[in-house]
Amino acid sequence: MTTKIKIPGLELDNPIIPASGTFGFGYEYLRFYDINVLGSICIKSATLEPRFGNPRTRVAESQGGMLNAIGLQNPGVDSIIKDELSVLKAVYNKKIIANIAGSTKEDYIECAMKMDQQEIVGVLEINVSCPNVKEGGMAFGIDKDVLFDLIKTIKEKVSKPVYVKLSPNVSDIVSIAKAAQDAGADGLVMINTLGAMRIDVHTRKPILANTFGGLSGGAIKPIALKMIYQVYSEVDIPIIGCGGIENTYDVIEMMMAGASAVEIGSANLINPFICKEIIEDLPNVMKELKIDKLEDIIGVAHE
């Protein structure tokens, strides 16, 4: 029985990866457990310049999940490399995923090139849900031509595998995924959060200061599964499934839909031990479901 998975840039002991924005820079979780049990770690988004994020309130609970409008708060890529990755390298002995965000094409490219030079980084994860300021604030991942140009240019400038984290806020996820593959992407991460909002009935105003935020948590898992299932049969590159994973059976379900590995997000904020617990439980569930090798179940729901 084996939980090992190999995808471009990463040789995983197991398919469990904490998602960007829910696990800090990784080393913070050492107070809870040995993070080396993780398949990999997707660290907090890096932008070219420091970002202070959106005004508060930035988080709101919702049925089956949560909304966030953090605004990609981070100290900037240079500070992350100098102060955060140096600490992580001392305590984590595997390759990580560096999430890259930006407001312009040039921001993405320069940030990706800086992360590409870091030994600990195995994969560059390009977050295309960011607003493109030169295109009136429309997310890079909504227009397949804009996305193609961005990913193609990044691929020409870096040597490490490039994965694209897709936004679900589109009418045709398959065409967006194909554009990423055609541009040279080595893999996909799907899905990012869904646009959503909450209203405080007492104040009669939106709860989030930004009005709108991204919905994550168990409520979006069926949507993530549908989109992964749709895309899997149309592309030839691996998918990292993300969206609403809360237990071991959710991991198996994602893989059967077509994911080669998974990223676990909001569940870390509820239970900081969740990734460790799922890794420990995987052999038990595999035995129950008569699975010898996890890689054998990738996409089996299509057969």
C-alpha positions as a Python dict, from the first residue, in 0.01 Angstrom:
ca = {
    (1, 'M'): (0, 0, 0),
    (2, 'T'): (147, 334, -103),
    (3, 'T'): (38, 696, -79),
    (4, 'K'): (322, 830, -296),
    (5, 'I'): (237, 1059, -587),
    (6, 'K'): (473, 1209, -845),
    (7, 'I'): (379, 1523, -1038),
    (8, 'P'): (598, 1781, -1218),
    (9, 'G'): (826, 1946, -962),
    (10, 'L'): (714, 1737, -665),
    (11, 'E'): (768, 1384, -541),
    (12, 'L'): (506, 1351, -270),
    (13, 'D'): (510, 1098, 15),
    (14, 'N'): (136, 1160, 28),
    (15, 'P'): (-101, 1392, -163),
    (16, 'I'): (-179, 1624, 131),
    (17, 'I'): (-73, 1988, 88),
    (18, 'P'): (-190, 2284, 301),
    (19, 'A'): (-334, 2553, 71),
    (20, 'S'): (-192, 2901, 32),
    (21, 'G'): (-318, 3155, 283),
    (22, 'T'): (-428, 2900, 542),
    (23, 'F'): (-92, 2771, 665),
    (24, 'G'): (123, 3084, 685),
    (25, 'F'): (477, 3007, 573),
    (26, 'G'): (460, 2657, 716),
    (27, 'Y'): (699, 2673, 1008),
    (28, 'E'): (432, 2835, 1229),
    (29, 'Y'): (260, 2495, 1250),
    (30, 'L'): (564, 2333, 1413),
    (31, 'R'): (400, 2409, 1748),
    (32, 'F'): (137, 2149, 1654),
    (33, 'Y'): (330, 1872, 1474),
    (34, 'D'): (629, 1781, 1258),
    (35, 'I'): (543, 1947, 927),
    (36, 'N'): (772, 1705, 742),
    (37, 'V'): (482, 1457, 739),
    (38, 'L'): (313, 1678, 477),
    (39, 'G'): (337, 1596, 108),
    (40, 'S'): (434, 1958, 46),
    (41, 'I'): (337, 2308, 164),
    (42, 'C'): (186, 2587, -43),
    (43, 'I'): (299, 2903, 129),
    (44, 'K'): (115, 3233, 163),
    (45, 'S'): (87, 3439, -157),
    (46, 'A'): (385, 3650, -254),
    (47, 'T'): (351, 3979, -440),
    (48, 'L'): (631, 4193, -578),
    (49, 'E'): (577, 4470, -323),
    (50, 'P'): (447, 4444, 36),
    (51, 'R'): (68, 4446, 69),
    (52, 'F'): (-124, 4543, 380),
    (53, 'G'): (-446, 4382, 264),
    (54, 'N'): (-803, 4502, 281),
    (55, 'P'): (-954, 4694, 574),
    (56, 'R'): (-1126, 4500, 853),
    (57, 'T'): (-1370, 4320, 880),
    (58, 'R'): (-1198, 4068, 649),
    (59, 'V'): (-1347, 3733, 757),
    (60, 'A'): (-1706, 3619, 805),
    (61, 'E'): (-1853, 3281, 890),
    (62, 'S'): (-2116, 3128, 663),
    (63, 'Q'): (-2321, 2810, 641),
    (64, 'G'): (-2082, 2531, 554),
    (65, 'G'): (-1779, 2757, 523),
    (66, 'M'): (-1636, 3104, 555),
    (67, 'L'): (-1582, 3421, 355),
    (68, 'N'): (-1253, 3607, 341),
    (69, 'A'): (-1137, 3930, 185),
    (70, 'I'): (-784, 3939, 324),
    (71, 'G'): (-645, 4112, 17),
    (72, 'L'): (-324, 3908, -21),
    (73, 'Q'): (-154, 4067, 281),
    (74, 'N'): (216, 3976, 272),
    (75, 'P'): (555, 4141, 330),
    (76, 'G'): (660, 4121, -37),
    (77, 'V'): (862, 3859, -221),
    (78, 'D'): (1207, 3986, -117),
    (79, 'S'): (1116, 3978, 252),
    (80, 'I'): (955, 3635, 213),
    (81, 'I'): (1271, 3496, 56),
    (82, 'K'): (1502, 3654, 313),
    (83, 'D'): (1303, 3611, 633),
    (84, 'E'): (1044, 3338, 580),
    (85, 'L'): (1200, 3084, 344),
    (86, 'S'): (1527, 3089, 537),
    (87, 'V'): (1339, 2980, 850),
    (88, 'L'): (1133, 2721, 663),
    (89, 'K'): (1441, 2566, 498),
    (90, 'A'): (1590, 2500, 840),
    (91, 'V'): (1294, 2290, 955),
    (92, 'Y'): (1136, 2147, 637),
    (93, 'N'): (1326, 1906, 412),
    (94, 'K'): (1094, 1886, 110),
    (95, 'K'): (1015, 2106, -188),
    (96, 'I'): (737, 2362, -145),
    (97, 'I'): (486, 2540, -369),
    (98, 'A'): (528, 2917, -399),
    (99, 'N'): (202, 3100, -467),
    (100, 'I'): (252, 3404, -690),
    (101, 'A'): (9, 3696, -716),
    (102, 'G'): (15, 4037, -879),
    (103, 'S'): (-175, 4334, -1017),
    (104, 'T'): (3, 4351, -1353),
    (105, 'K'): (168, 4105, -1589),
    (106, 'E'): (506, 4257, -1505),
    (107, 'D'): (446, 4205, -1130),
    (108, 'Y'): (377, 3835, -1184),
    (109, 'I'): (681, 3784, -1403),
    (110, 'E'): (932, 3953, -1170),
    (111, 'C'): (790, 3782, -861),
    (112, 'A'): (792, 3441, -1034),
    (113, 'M'): (1153, 3489, -1148),
    (114, 'K'): (1263, 3565, -792),
    (115, 'M'): (1090, 3257, -650),
    (116, 'D'): (1223, 3045, -936),
    (117, 'Q'): (1575, 3096, -799),
    (118, 'Q'): (1494, 2950, -456),
    (119, 'E'): (1621, 2597, -396),
    (120, 'I'): (1335, 2501, -163),
    (121, 'V'): (1072, 2591, -424),
    (122, 'G'): (962, 2298, -640),
    (123, 'V'): (659, 2454, -810),
    (124, 'L'): (535, 2803, -890),
    (125, 'E'): (159, 2833, -835),
    (126, 'I'): (21, 3130, -1029),
    (127, 'N'): (-289, 3277, -865),
    (128, 'V'): (-488, 3418, -1158),
    (129, 'S'): (-783, 3531, -946),
    (130, 'C'): (-605, 3864, -888),
    (131, 'P'): (-753, 4183, -1041),
    (132, 'N'): (-564, 4302, -1349),
    (133, 'V'): (-533, 4677, -1291),
    (134, 'K'): (-444, 4742, -1656),
    (135, 'E'): (-766, 4572, -1769),
    (136, 'G'): (-1003, 4755, -1537),
    (137, 'G'): (-976, 4516, -1243),
    (138, 'M'): (-1093, 4201, -1423),
    (139, 'A'): (-921, 3889, -1288),
    (140, 'F'): (-644, 3743, -1506),
    (141, 'G'): (-812, 3403, -1492),
    (142, 'I'): (-1142, 3514, -1643),
    (143, 'D'): (-1017, 3595, -1994),
    (144, 'K'): (-851, 3298, -2165),
    (145, 'D'): (-643, 3519, -2397),
    (146, 'V'): (-509, 3729, -2110),
    (147, 'L'): (-436, 3411, -1915),
    (148, 'F'): (-260, 3248, -2211),
    (149, 'D'): (-34, 3551, -2256),
    (150, 'L'): (52, 3567, -1885),
    (151, 'I'): (136, 3198, -1846),
    (152, 'K'): (325, 3176, -2176),
    (153, 'T'): (545, 3472, -2076),
    (154, 'I'): (609, 3335, -1726),
    (155, 'K'): (706, 2996, -1871),
    (156, 'E'): (960, 3167, -2097),
    (157, 'K'): (1122, 3335, -1794),
    (158, 'V'): (1139, 3052, -1537),
    (159, 'S'): (1279, 2700, -1522),
    (160, 'K'): (1057, 2541, -1256),
    (161, 'P'): (715, 2387, -1323),
    (162, 'V'): (428, 2635, -1337),
    (163, 'Y'): (84, 2544, -1202),
    (164, 'V'): (-215, 2774, -1253),
    (165, 'K'): (-467, 2819, -971),
    (166, 'L'): (-795, 2862, -1153),
    (167, 'S'): (-1083, 3085, -1051),
    (168, 'P'): (-1426, 2916, -1045),
    (169, 'N'): (-1592, 3250, -1118),
    (170, 'V'): (-1612, 3184, -1492),
    (171, 'S'): (-1878, 3056, -1731),
    (172, 'D'): (-1654, 2792, -1894),
    (173, 'I'): (-1381, 2647, -1671),
    (174, 'V'): (-1272, 2398, -1940),
    (175, 'S'): (-1175, 2666, -2193),
    (176, 'I'): (-975, 2851, -1924),
    (177, 'A'): (-797, 2528, -1825),
    (178, 'K'): (-716, 2451, -2189),
    (179, 'A'): (-575, 2802, -2236),
    (180, 'A'): (-342, 2746, -1939),
    (181, 'Q'): (-229, 2412, -2080),
    (182, 'D'): (-178, 2557, -2429),
    (183, 'A'): (37, 2832, -2277),
    (184, 'G'): (268, 2568, -2130),
    (185, 'A'): (136, 2520, -1777),
    (186, 'D'): (268, 2205, -1611),
    (187, 'G'): (-36, 2162, -1386),
    (188, 'L'): (-355, 2316, -1252),
    (189, 'V'): (-480, 2392, -903),
    (190, 'M'): (-858, 2411, -874),
    (191, 'I'): (-1059, 2571, -747),
    (192, 'N'): (-1001, 2905, -579),
    (193, 'T'): (-1277, 3067, -372),
    (194, 'L'): (-1620, 3160, -508),
    (195, 'G'): (-1735, 3520, -501),
    (196, 'A'): (-1984, 3570, -217),
    (197, 'M'): (-2110, 3809, 52),
    (198, 'R'): (-2288, 3832, 391),
    (199, 'I'): (-2511, 4109, 531),
    (200, 'D'): (-2551, 4200, 898),
    (201, 'V'): (-2928, 4225, 941),
    (202, 'H'): (-2889, 4447, 1248),
    (203, 'T'): (-2670, 4713, 1087),
    (204, 'R'): (-2819, 4647, 741),
    (205, 'K'): (-2472, 4660, 591),
    (206, 'P'): (-2231, 4406, 438),
    (207, 'I'): (-2029, 4226, 705),
    (208, 'L'): (-1706, 4244, 505),
    (209, 'A'): (-1551, 4591, 471),
    (210, 'N'): (-1471, 4497, 112),
    (211, 'T'): (-1843, 4407, 62),
    (212, 'F'): (-1755, 4092, -134),
    (213, 'G'): (-1520, 3809, -44),
    (214, 'G'): (-1430, 3455, -137),
    (215, 'L'): (-1634, 3161, -10),
    (216, 'S'): (-1438, 2854, 99),
    (217, 'G'): (-1508, 2547, 310),
    (218, 'G'): (-1726, 2239, 277),
    (219, 'A'): (-2002, 2428, 94),
    (220, 'I'): (-1792, 2457, -222),
    (221, 'K'): (-1670, 2095, -244),
    (222, 'P'): (-1944, 1978, -485),
    (223, 'I'): (-1861, 2268, -717),
    (224, 'A'): (-1490, 2191, -701),
    (225, 'L'): (-1558, 1824, -776),
    (226, 'K'): (-1771, 1911, -1078),
    (227, 'M'): (-1510, 2145, -1222),
    (228, 'I'): (-1222, 1902, -1162),
    (229, 'Y'): (-1425, 1624, -1326),
    (230, 'Q'): (-1501, 1846, -1627),
    (231, 'V'): (-1140, 1958, -1673),
    (232, 'Y'): (-971, 1622, -1611),
    (233, 'S'): (-1109, 1468, -1930),
    (234, 'E'): (-1007, 1769, -2139),
    (235, 'V'): (-644, 1830, -2035),
    (236, 'D'): (-326, 1622, -2016),
    (237, 'I'): (-164, 1794, -1719),
    (238, 'P'): (-211, 1703, -1349),
    (239, 'I'): (-466, 1873, -1127),
    (240, 'I'): (-425, 1958, -759),
    (241, 'G'): (-777, 1955, -615),
    (242, 'C'): (-880, 2225, -371),
    (243, 'G'): (-1208, 2337, -221),
    (244, 'G'): (-1392, 2214, 84),
    (245, 'I'): (-1179, 1915, 183),
    (246, 'E'): (-1251, 1832, 546),
    (247, 'N'): (-1172, 1460, 585),
    (248, 'T'): (-1000, 1160, 427),
    (249, 'Y'): (-1303, 1059, 221),
    (250, 'D'): (-1307, 1408, 66),
    (251, 'V'): (-947, 1349, -48),
    (252, 'I'): (-1040, 1017, -209),
    (253, 'E'): (-1341, 1176, -378),
    (254, 'M'): (-1127, 1457, -523),
    (255, 'M'): (-876, 1207, -658),
    (256, 'M'): (-1148, 992, -813),
    (257, 'A'): (-1277, 1305, -991),
    (258, 'G'): (-931, 1361, -1140),
    (259, 'A'): (-702, 1525, -885),
    (260, 'S'): (-347, 1389, -847),
    (261, 'A'): (-303, 1563, -511),
    (262, 'V'): (-504, 1800, -292),
    (263, 'E'): (-466, 2128, -109),
    (264, 'I'): (-649, 2171, 220),
    (265, 'G'): (-747, 2525, 311),
    (266, 'S'): (-1016, 2643, 553),
    (267, 'A'): (-1008, 2319, 753),
    (268, 'N'): (-664, 2421, 887),
    (269, 'L'): (-824, 2726, 1050),
    (270, 'I'): (-1079, 2508, 1232),
    (271, 'N'): (-847, 2221, 1324),
    (272, 'P'): (-473, 2288, 1296),
    (273, 'F'): (-407, 1913, 1308),
    (274, 'I'): (-633, 1829, 1012),
    (275, 'C'): (-359, 1761, 755),
    (276, 'K'): (-168, 1535, 995),
    (277, 'E'): (-487, 1351, 1091),
    (278, 'I'): (-583, 1288, 728),
    (279, 'I'): (-232, 1162, 644),
    (280, 'E'): (-248, 919, 936),
    (281, 'D'): (-599, 807, 836),
    (282, 'L'): (-523, 753, 466),
    (283, 'P'): (-397, 392, 505),
    (284, 'N'): (-710, 300, 703),
    (285, 'V'): (-946, 438, 440),
    (286, 'M'): (-739, 286, 159),
    (287, 'K'): (-769, -54, 326),
    (288, 'E'): (-1144, -6, 371),
    (289, 'L'): (-1191, 90, 4),
    (290, 'K'): (-944, -173, -123),
    (291, 'I'): (-699, 81, -267),
    (292, 'D'): (-340, -42, -297),
    (293, 'K'): (-191, 267, -460),
    (294, 'L'): (-344, 612, -446),
    (295, 'E'): (-224, 693, -796),
    (296, 'D'): (-450, 413, -926),
    (297, 'I'): (-766, 600, -832),
    (298, 'I'): (-686, 929, -1009),
    (299, 'G'): (-981, 992, -1239),
    (300, 'V'): (-1146, 651, -1189),
    (301, 'A'): (-1490, 814, -1172),
    (302, 'H'): (-1456, 867, -1549),
    (303, 'E'): (-1423, 496, -1626),
}
